[in-house]
Structure formats: structure tokens, C-alpha cells
Amino acid sequence: MTIAEPDAGEIVAALEANPTFPRDGGWFGIATLSDSDDRSPQPVQTYVDALKALSSSVMLDAIGPQQLAAPAGCSYDSTAGQPRSAAAAQALRGSVGDICLENFGWVWANPIGTPFGPRHTFFLTAQPVISTLTVTVDGVALAATALAYDAVRGTVDVPAGVVGLVEIRYLPVCH
């Protein structure tokens, strides 16, 4: 079955028809769940800009194909890596998870629980070579002992008291 994708203008028009939908002080959370990457016709930035025009507090979380190949017992309807959905989620301060994980509820638990507070869990886009994993906050390196890397979830957790611009760098594992 094919579902027609709305373009950015249709999304804005639908939300403008209900002008009280984005409420003052509220946040606008979007969650996608798919076995395929986004196939919308416009560039990702078109949709990001349209959503940001509706609310300054918008967040997108995307669950979809993330591994190079779907694990046994699971299948993807598109190539892995979900570049469009991941790009949109990153631009809209969200997170990305893999559809083939048995339990991906954790992906939304942190963002939904604290939608716009400081983040302490960061989702990686690839499996890192652990020896190359570095985290800086406002340009200052965190000690490796202060970090928690979770290979199953594909996340790096930083201590709860850490606030600032967090930058995570690593070399991805080559398969």
C-alpha cells in the first residue's frame, strides 16, 4: 500500500486551519515509526523550516532502518541509514532509533519526559571505535570515566550536571 506524502504547504495549511493548535508555552512533538526512510518529494530543510515556523518548540523523533543490514528476523523497506529522517530529527532536536530493536520505547522516553531541558543521552548514528570516542562540553574534554557508552542502544550518556554545547566525535566501525 502506498500512502501519499503531504508537501510542506499542505502541512502548514492544515495547522493554520486550527490556529490554536501550537499553544503558547507548549511544545510540538512528532514521532515517526517506519521500516523505510522518508521519501517526501521536497528537501528535508523545507519540512524542517515549515515545522519551525509553527512552533519554536518542535521536536522530531524518528524510528527506522539504521543498521547497514537488517538483523535476522527483521527487514527494511529501504536502504539502511535513514539519512533524511535522521537529518530531520537532528535539525529538530530529536532522536533516532532502529526499527528492528525489540524494544525501542527508550528512544522516546528521555525526550518525551524532558522535551526541552538539558539532554544527557545522545544517540549515535554509527557504532564507534571506542578508542576514538571523545566528548567535549563547551570545548572542554570530559574524562572517559565520566561517560557511559551503551552499544545496544547506540547512545552515550553524560553526567546529569553537565550543561553546555556537547560535541561527540568518533570514527565509525567499518563492517
N, C-alpha and C positions, 0 to 999 in steps of 0.2 A: 504494500500500500504506500502511495506517495502522498505526502501532505504538503500543500502549497505553503511556501515560506512568505510571510508578510515582509514588505520592504520597510525601511526606516520611517517613511512618510506615513504608512498605514499604522505603525505602532504609535507614533506621535498623535495622529488623528484620533485614534481610539482613546488615548489617555486624555486628550484635550476635550473629548466629548463628556468626560467626567472630571471637571477641573478640581474637584476636592480630593481626588484620589491621592496625589502626593501631598500629604498633610504637613503643615509647619512642624518642624521638630521631629518628624518621623523619618524612617529610613525605608528605602525601597530595595527589597531583597529579591533576587531572581535566582532560581536553581534550575539547571538543565541536567537531564539524565538521558543519555543516548549511547547506542553502540556504534555511532558514526560521528565524524567531525561535522561541524557546522557547514552547511552547503548554501548559505544565503548568497544572493547574487551580488550584493554591494560589498565594498571593502569593510573589514572589521571596524575600522575607525568611524565609519558612517553610523553604525549602530551604537557604538560607544558614545559618540557625540550626541546622538538623539536621546539616549537614556540619561546622560549627564544634564541635558537641557531640562529634563523633567524634575530632577532632584539632585541636589549636591551630595546627598547621602544614598547613593545607589551602590549595590554590591552584586556581583555575579559569581556564583559557584558552578563549576562545570564538572560533571562526571561523564567520562567517555573513554575511548581507547587511548591508552598511554604507553603501553609496552611495545617493544619492537614487533612482537608477535603475540597473539592472544594465547594465554596459557591453556593447557589441556582442559577440555570440558567447557570452553568458552569460545566465542567467536566475535570478531569485529565486522562491521558492515563497511568499513573504510580502512584506509591505512592508519597505522598507529601514530601516536604523537600528538594528535588533536591540535594542530598549530593554530587554527582560527579560534577555537573555543578557549584554548589556553591563553592566547593573546588578549581576548576579550576579558577573561577572568582576571588577568594581571592588571589590565588597564582599569578595571572596576573594583580593585582591592579585594578580589575574591580568592578562591582556592580551586585546585584541580585535583581530581582523583580518578582512579581507574575503575571502569565498569565491571571488570572481571574479578575484583576483590569480593570475597564472600560477604564482607560487611564493610560498606563504605559510609555508614552513618557518621563515623568520626570526622569525615571531611567537613560536614556541615555543623557538627556540634560546637566547635570553637567559634566560627564566625557568627552563627545564629545566637549563641549565648552572649557574646560581647561584640556586636556588629561593628562598632567603630572605636573601640578602645584600643590600647596598645596590643599588638599581636605578639605572641610568644612562640607560636608554632608556625613554621614556614615550610611550604610544600615545594619539594624539588622537582624539576622537570626531567631528571635523569638520575640513574644510580651513580653516586660519586665514587671516585677513587678516594678512599678515606684519608689517605696521607696528604691529599691536596685540599681537603675541606678546610676553609678558613671563614670566620665570621668576624666582621667589624661592626661596631656601633659608633656612628659619628666619626669614623676613621680610626677608631681605636680597636685593636685586635682583642677578641675575647680568648681567654685560655681554653684550650681544647677540653679541659676537665669541666668547664662550665657549660658545655654543650651536650645535648643528647641527640644522637642520630638514631632514627628508627627505620631500619631497612624495609620492614614490611609495609609501613605507611608511606615511606619516602619523604620523611619530614626531618627537620632539625628544630629542636626546642632550645630556646634561650631562657635564662633565668627570668622569673617574673618581674624583678625590679628593673630590668633593662628597658630603657626608653630612649629612642633616638632613631636615626636612619640606620637600619640594619642592612648590611650587604653580605651576601653569601656567595663565595666563589669556590669552584671545584672543577676538576677535569672529570668528564663522564667516563664510566667504564665502557670500553669498546667490546662489543659481543662478536 
